Amino acid sequence: MQVRVATQEDYEKVLSFILSHYYTEDPLTIGVEQKEPDNYDIEFNMSSISHGTSVVAVEGDEILGVYLAAPKYSDEAQHIKEESERLAGTKWSQILGILYHVETGANVFERFGVEKAIHGHVLGVHKDTRGKNVGGKIIEKVWEVAKDKGYKLFTTDCTSYYSARLMERLGMEMVFEFPYSKHRDSNDNQIFNPPEMHKSIKTYAKVL
Ligand SMILES: CC(C)(COP(=O)(O)OP(=O)(O)OC[C@H]1O[C@@H](n2cnc3c(N)ncnc32)[C@H](O)[C@@H]1OP(=O)(O)O)[C@@H](O)C(=O)NCCC(=O)NCCS
């Protein structure tokens, strides 16, 4: 298995991979009525490849794991809020709504005294390759690439029980937790209702 930076040439394969092995289980994607991701979501996440900070694990022609990661800056919370308002009524806007609470709560830029960070957005391992630490290897590769590019901080918001467990195993620091039960609409209904084991979004950070 080779773990390397994802390039534009990988675009179509990565897209098809995340549609099968990430979006079908990501708690934010499946936690609402319409379970498919919308195009705003897909386009945003796939644009991470252009920064040269995303990673794939491949065996021959086949992708076994993907970690889409991209830079973010100290005005990220404001940026998320504006995008959420601009795209009001879409599923992606709804997702940005909860991510806004997580970003402000985690407050990673003040907490770590940095102006920029690399943020992991999409982590997916092939369904037949789970439990072999492919996730761990692609995360560590993103850290290495980010560090080489001069970033001092890596962060990620784990929406899944499994990804949070993996970050713990890699020794990352949990800096914030936001329970799904706390995120409610104006009628007091819980907005995201993922499968029972996914109870919260947890933000993890690592100084590089
Ligand atoms: C999160 C994810 C990348 C972890 O994959 P991984 O590299 O296989 O993780 P690990 O090697 O740490 O697996 C550890 C254990 O959890 C199990 N496991 C991991 N993900 C699992 C899943 N989605 N469903 C059931 N079991 C899972 C593994 O089988 C393994 O079990 P074992 O210790 O009994 O062998 C993977 O679950 C995934 O792609 N999930 C779907 C997309 C998603 O939700 N991404 C995270 C959003 S933040």
The ligand as an SDF file (V2000), in Angstrom:
LIG
                    3D

 48 50  0  0  0  0  0  0  0  0999 V2000
  -13.4920    6.5230   10.6580 C   0  0  0  0  0  0  0  0  0  0  0  0
  -12.8300    5.4940    9.7670 C   0  0  0  0  0  0  0  0  0  0  0  0
  -12.0240    6.2090    8.7080 C   0  0  0  0  0  0  0  0  0  0  0  0
  -11.8960    4.6190   10.6230 C   0  0  0  0  0  0  0  0  0  0  0  0
  -11.3930    3.5880    9.8150 O   0  0  0  0  0  0  0  0  0  0  0  0
  -10.2150    2.5740   10.2170 P   0  0  0  0  0  0  0  0  0  0  0  0
   -8.9310    3.0690    9.6670 O   0  0  0  0  0  0  0  0  0  0  0  0
  -10.6390    1.2230    9.8070 O   0  0  0  0  0  0  0  0  0  0  0  0
  -10.1710    2.6580   11.7900 O   0  0  0  0  0  0  0  0  0  0  0  0
   -9.4120    1.7110   12.7580 P   0  0  0  0  0  0  0  0  0  0  0  0
   -8.3550    0.9140   12.0380 O   0  0  0  0  0  0  0  0  0  0  0  0
   -8.9960    2.5900   13.8670 O   0  0  0  0  0  0  0  0  0  0  0  0
  -10.5380    0.7040   13.2690 O   0  0  0  0  0  0  0  0  0  0  0  0
  -10.5870    0.3490   14.6090 C   0  0  0  0  0  0  0  0  0  0  0  0
  -11.7390   -0.5830   14.8430 C   0  0  0  0  0  0  0  0  0  0  0  0
  -13.0030    0.0350   14.5460 O   0  0  0  0  0  0  0  0  0  0  0  0
  -13.7160   -0.7480   13.5990 C   0  0  0  0  0  0  0  0  0  0  0  0
  -14.3620    0.1640   12.6860 N   0  0  0  0  0  0  0  0  0  0  0  0
  -13.7990    1.2650   12.1420 C   0  0  0  0  0  0  0  0  0  0  0  0
  -14.7390    1.9240   11.4260 N   0  0  0  0  0  0  0  0  0  0  0  0
  -15.8880    1.2010   11.5340 C   0  0  0  0  0  0  0  0  0  0  0  0
  -17.2120    1.3910   11.0340 C   0  0  0  0  0  0  0  0  0  0  0  0
  -17.5060    2.4680   10.2930 N   0  0  0  0  0  0  0  0  0  0  0  0
  -18.1590    0.4840   11.3360 N   0  0  0  0  0  0  0  0  0  0  0  0
  -17.8640   -0.5970   12.1310 C   0  0  0  0  0  0  0  0  0  0  0  0
  -16.6120   -0.8130   12.6560 N   0  0  0  0  0  0  0  0  0  0  0  0
  -15.6570    0.0820   12.3360 C   0  0  0  0  0  0  0  0  0  0  0  0
  -12.6620   -1.5380   12.8780 C   0  0  0  0  0  0  0  0  0  0  0  0
  -13.1800   -2.7090   12.2870 O   0  0  0  0  0  0  0  0  0  0  0  0
  -11.7260   -1.8330   14.0060 C   0  0  0  0  0  0  0  0  0  0  0  0
  -12.2520   -2.8500   14.8130 O   0  0  0  0  0  0  0  0  0  0  0  0
  -11.2870   -3.8850   15.5420 P   0  0  0  0  0  0  0  0  0  0  0  0
  -10.4140   -3.0420   16.4290 O   0  0  0  0  0  0  0  0  0  0  0  0
  -12.2330   -4.7740   16.2590 O   0  0  0  0  0  0  0  0  0  0  0  0
  -10.5380   -4.5510   14.4360 O   0  0  0  0  0  0  0  0  0  0  0  0
  -13.8980    4.5990    9.1030 C   0  0  0  0  0  0  0  0  0  0  0  0
  -14.7920    4.1820   10.0940 O   0  0  0  0  0  0  0  0  0  0  0  0
  -14.7140    5.2270    8.0020 C   0  0  0  0  0  0  0  0  0  0  0  0
  -14.2750    5.3620    6.8640 O   0  0  0  0  0  0  0  0  0  0  0  0
  -15.9830    5.5980    8.3180 N   0  0  0  0  0  0  0  0  0  0  0  0
  -16.9440    6.1150    7.3590 C   0  0  0  0  0  0  0  0  0  0  0  0
  -16.7990    7.5850    7.1180 C   0  0  0  0  0  0  0  0  0  0  0  0
  -16.8010    8.4000    8.3820 C   0  0  0  0  0  0  0  0  0  0  0  0
  -17.7140    8.3340    9.1770 O   0  0  0  0  0  0  0  0  0  0  0  0
  -15.7240    9.1700    8.5410 N   0  0  0  0  0  0  0  0  0  0  0  0
  -15.4990    9.9780    9.7060 C   0  0  0  0  0  0  0  0  0  0  0  0
  -16.3130   11.2130    9.7350 C   0  0  0  0  0  0  0  0  0  0  0  0
  -15.5440   12.3800   10.8280 S   0  0  0  0  0  0  0  0  0  0  0  0
  1  2  1  0
  2  3  1  0
  2  4  1  0
  2 36  1  0
  4  5  1  0
  5  6  1  0
  6  7  2  0
  6  8  1  0
  6  9  1  0
  9 10  1  0
 10 11  2  0
 10 12  1  0
 10 13  1  0
 13 14  1  0
 14 15  1  0
 15 16  1  0
 15 30  1  0
 16 17  1  0
 17 18  1  0
 17 28  1  0
 18 19  1  0
 18 27  1  0
 19 20  2  0
 20 21  1  0
 21 22  1  0
 21 27  2  0
 22 23  1  0
 22 24  2  0
 24 25  1  0
 25 26  2  0
 26 27  1  0
 28 29  1  0
 28 30  1  0
 30 31  1  0
 31 32  1  0
 32 33  2  0
 32 34  1  0
 32 35  1  0
 36 37  1  0
 36 38  1  0
 38 39  2  0
 38 40  1  0
 40 41  1  0
 41 42  1  0
 42 43  1  0
 43 44  2  0
 43 45  1  0
 45 46  1  0
 46 47  1  0
 47 48  1  0
M  END
$$$$
